[in-house]
Amino acid sequence: MKSILIVGGGSAGWMAAAFLNHALRSPGEEGPLQITVVESDAIGTIGVGEATVPTMRTFLRSIGVPEWQFLTETHATFKHGIAFKGWRAPDAEGTPATYFHPFEVPATLAGHGLGTHWLNLRDRGFKQPPYVEAISVQPELSRRFKSPKPLSALPYESPLSYAYHTDASKFGEMLKKLAISRGVKHVSDKVVSVHHHENGDIAHVRTAEHGDLAADFFIDASGFRALLLGGALKEPFVDWTSHLLCDRAVACQLPHESEVPTLRPFTTSTAQVAGWIWEIDLFSRRGNGYVYSSQHASADEAETTLRAHLGESAKDAPVRHLSMQIGHRPRMWVHNCMALGLAAGFLEPLESTGIYLVEVALSLFIDHVGGGVASPHFAARFNRKMSDIYLEIRDFLQMHYILSDRDDSAFWRDYRNEVSVSDSLREKLALWAFKLPSITDLDGQMTLFGPANYSYILAGMNHLPAGANHLSPYIAQSSSIKALTLIEQAKAKFVNSLPSHYEFLKKTRSVA
Ligand SMILES: Cc1cc2nc3c(=O)[nH]c(=O)nc-3n(C[C@H](O)[C@H](O)[C@H](O)COP(=O)(O)OP(=O)(O)OC[C@H]3O[C@@H](n4cnc5c(N)ncnc54)[C@H](O)[C@@H]3O)c2cc1C
């Protein structure tokens, strides 16, 4: 493989360019491989996708971007996790339910996970804080607008797990600048047709003004259009709207309301009658949007709901309506072409997994281009692994909805009664009616969401095992009290020692 052509210059295209260039070319040397990105300014990028998961830190570190540069150039903020509001029916007083999904993986103390200690004390009749609040420090730190890391922490390091919110367009620009400065070629033009070799491989793409661009390997990062994999190679798209109902979004950006904004170090997801609204604080502005099901709300209704939720400041603010293709192409890599990002598939943004799916596909790709050859055997293995990951994330997202007891709209009733649920998810939910999730319950070998993540959602949705935990009789009450007291002490320590989210970012920017 001597040349790779990437079609598309959204986050997926530039992530691929920066990552592959870093992994397959030595800095400052010509090297055997040339990477080119062709993108069309006239078509533009999707421009949304502002929340990430913690693996983003590994990605940025692996391509050699200093954390301060990423934070500054993309107006990024930190993310401890997601605050879910109104995902269950309100309580008897009408108060909406809220819960937090932190990134923290709970510690094992005295031989048991903190979740098991919490169940032990519950089974012994102790009154204690809700599950997630008791076993994680991150909900409290989020409420207090604390940074997940001290000012003295090394780049990308912290005692606490964290991710980012980032301006998707600025993220793309940063990667583009970086990749071009390291030798990636850039062609600004529209691809008008795709041409094949006799064996079905792609030979070249034809552009409107730059003629034909040939390569040994092609990456389709052309967004929902999927110009190469869907268009030229006709790889079928498997629609998953029978599993995940939300297929539209309306987005709205707003300025901060004060000069020194109270930056929320978490994403807020507020359930609505036909979907949910995201709120994300970036350093320079607020990003918001309503992700909804077109079967249950019209675009006008969704826009009205979003504006009403955001209040006076959003009255005349411009909005963007977006259509989302929910599902994936089970074979992301066919012939000499691999799709990435929206061209490969999309699962709604509830747990911010879009950019993660690009990261994981890129690392798998590098792992499978042995000796610089993109072999069909590797492709089959790659496709199987990526399909498993898409399936796993689909089921994890679906769990958020089908566990809800909301009964106030057709959307929530349809989620409970009409959607297709995989046998694997049904089996797991049946199991977790009796025990907390453990690693052996999960099917995929490459899981983004581990047992802790599943248990946070189960707890938040009031679906922890109701009966006594099978281990409770064997765990001393005193050791569970000690374990959970340690978390309370850690919480107090972090609250006192960590800087505010705003202070951390302000300082980083001033040093930068
Ligand atoms: C509502 C919404 C919210 C989201 N939120 C999140 C989130 O919080 N977290 C997250 O991780 N992900 C999120 N995502 C997903 C995320 O936005 C995408 O996964 C990511 O931006 C990658 O997009 P892309 O590069 O594949 O596509 P795009 O940004 O659409 O880029 C496509 C590129 O292809 C080019 N192109 C297309 N046709 C041609 C042609 N004929 N010739 C030349 N160039 C062409 C375009 O010019 C563009 O450069 C969200 C997505 C949506 C829809």
The ligand as an SDF file (V2000), in Angstrom:
LIG
                    3D

 53 58  0  0  0  0  0  0  0  0999 V2000
  -27.2650   15.3630   15.7570 C   0  0  0  0  0  0  0  0  0  0  0  0
  -25.9200   14.7110   15.8840 C   0  0  0  0  0  0  0  0  0  0  0  0
  -25.2270   14.8010   17.0800 C   0  0  0  0  0  0  0  0  0  0  0  0
  -23.9930   14.1580   17.2190 C   0  0  0  0  0  0  0  0  0  0  0  0
  -23.3630   14.2150   18.4210 N   0  0  0  0  0  0  0  0  0  0  0  0
  -22.2190   13.5250   18.5890 C   0  0  0  0  0  0  0  0  0  0  0  0
  -21.5530   13.5440   19.8340 C   0  0  0  0  0  0  0  0  0  0  0  0
  -21.9770   14.1930   20.7890 O   0  0  0  0  0  0  0  0  0  0  0  0
  -20.4070   12.8330   19.9470 N   0  0  0  0  0  0  0  0  0  0  0  0
  -19.8830   12.1140   18.9150 C   0  0  0  0  0  0  0  0  0  0  0  0
  -18.8560   11.4520   19.0910 O   0  0  0  0  0  0  0  0  0  0  0  0
  -20.4860   12.1100   17.7130 N   0  0  0  0  0  0  0  0  0  0  0  0
  -21.6250   12.7900   17.5260 C   0  0  0  0  0  0  0  0  0  0  0  0
  -22.2210   12.8080   16.3070 N   0  0  0  0  0  0  0  0  0  0  0  0
  -21.5540   12.1080   15.1890 C   0  0  0  0  0  0  0  0  0  0  0  0
  -20.4490   12.9700   14.6310 C   0  0  0  0  0  0  0  0  0  0  0  0
  -20.9430   14.2210   14.2350 O   0  0  0  0  0  0  0  0  0  0  0  0
  -19.8270   12.2740   13.4300 C   0  0  0  0  0  0  0  0  0  0  0  0
  -19.5840   10.9340   13.7260 O   0  0  0  0  0  0  0  0  0  0  0  0
  -18.5100   12.8980   13.0760 C   0  0  0  0  0  0  0  0  0  0  0  0
  -18.6260   14.2820   12.9710 O   0  0  0  0  0  0  0  0  0  0  0  0
  -17.9780   12.3480   11.7930 C   0  0  0  0  0  0  0  0  0  0  0  0
  -18.6840   12.8640   10.7130 O   0  0  0  0  0  0  0  0  0  0  0  0
  -18.1330   12.5120    9.2730 P   0  0  0  0  0  0  0  0  0  0  0  0
  -16.7730   13.0950    9.1440 O   0  0  0  0  0  0  0  0  0  0  0  0
  -18.3080   11.0800    9.0560 O   0  0  0  0  0  0  0  0  0  0  0  0
  -19.1550   13.2450    8.2860 O   0  0  0  0  0  0  0  0  0  0  0  0
  -19.2980   14.7680    7.8250 P   0  0  0  0  0  0  0  0  0  0  0  0
  -18.9820   15.7280    8.9010 O   0  0  0  0  0  0  0  0  0  0  0  0
  -20.6530   14.8640    7.1960 O   0  0  0  0  0  0  0  0  0  0  0  0
  -18.1960   14.9660    6.7000 O   0  0  0  0  0  0  0  0  0  0  0  0
  -18.3690   14.4850    5.4020 C   0  0  0  0  0  0  0  0  0  0  0  0
  -17.2830   15.0440    4.4950 C   0  0  0  0  0  0  0  0  0  0  0  0
  -17.4050   14.4610    3.2180 O   0  0  0  0  0  0  0  0  0  0  0  0
  -17.2770   15.4670    2.2310 C   0  0  0  0  0  0  0  0  0  0  0  0
  -17.9590   15.0520    1.0100 N   0  0  0  0  0  0  0  0  0  0  0  0
  -19.1990   14.5210    0.8750 C   0  0  0  0  0  0  0  0  0  0  0  0
  -19.4660   14.2860   -0.4320 N   0  0  0  0  0  0  0  0  0  0  0  0
  -18.3450   14.6680   -1.1150 C   0  0  0  0  0  0  0  0  0  0  0  0
  -17.9960   14.6920   -2.4890 C   0  0  0  0  0  0  0  0  0  0  0  0
  -18.8500   14.3130   -3.4490 N   0  0  0  0  0  0  0  0  0  0  0  0
  -16.7820   15.1460   -2.8350 N   0  0  0  0  0  0  0  0  0  0  0  0
  -15.8810   15.5670   -1.9070 C   0  0  0  0  0  0  0  0  0  0  0  0
  -16.1780   15.5700   -0.5850 N   0  0  0  0  0  0  0  0  0  0  0  0
  -17.3930   15.1420   -0.2160 C   0  0  0  0  0  0  0  0  0  0  0  0
  -17.8810   16.6970    2.8810 C   0  0  0  0  0  0  0  0  0  0  0  0
  -17.4400   17.8760    2.2500 O   0  0  0  0  0  0  0  0  0  0  0  0
  -17.3370   16.5390    4.2970 C   0  0  0  0  0  0  0  0  0  0  0  0
  -16.0320   17.0940    4.3360 O   0  0  0  0  0  0  0  0  0  0  0  0
  -23.4390   13.4590   16.1270 C   0  0  0  0  0  0  0  0  0  0  0  0
  -24.1150   13.4080   14.9100 C   0  0  0  0  0  0  0  0  0  0  0  0
  -25.3470   14.0130   14.7830 C   0  0  0  0  0  0  0  0  0  0  0  0
  -26.0830   13.9120   13.4740 C   0  0  0  0  0  0  0  0  0  0  0  0
  1  2  1  0
  2  3  1  0
  2 52  2  0
  3  4  2  0
  4  5  1  0
  4 50  1  0
  5  6  2  0
  6  7  1  0
  6 13  1  0
  7  8  2  0
  7  9  1  0
  9 10  1  0
 10 11  2  0
 10 12  1  0
 12 13  2  0
 13 14  1  0
 14 15  1  0
 14 50  1  0
 15 16  1  0
 16 17  1  0
 16 18  1  0
 18 19  1  0
 18 20  1  0
 20 21  1  0
 20 22  1  0
 22 23  1  0
 23 24  1  0
 24 25  2  0
 24 26  1  0
 24 27  1  0
 27 28  1  0
 28 29  2  0
 28 30  1  0
 28 31  1  0
 31 32  1  0
 32 33  1  0
 33 34  1  0
 33 48  1  0
 34 35  1  0
 35 36  1  0
 35 46  1  0
 36 37  1  0
 36 45  1  0
 37 38  2  0
 38 39  1  0
 39 40  1  0
 39 45  2  0
 40 41  1  0
 40 42  2  0
 42 43  1  0
 43 44  2  0
 44 45  1  0
 46 47  1  0
 46 48  1  0
 48 49  1  0
 50 51  2  0
 51 52  1  0
 52 53  1  0
M  END
$$$$
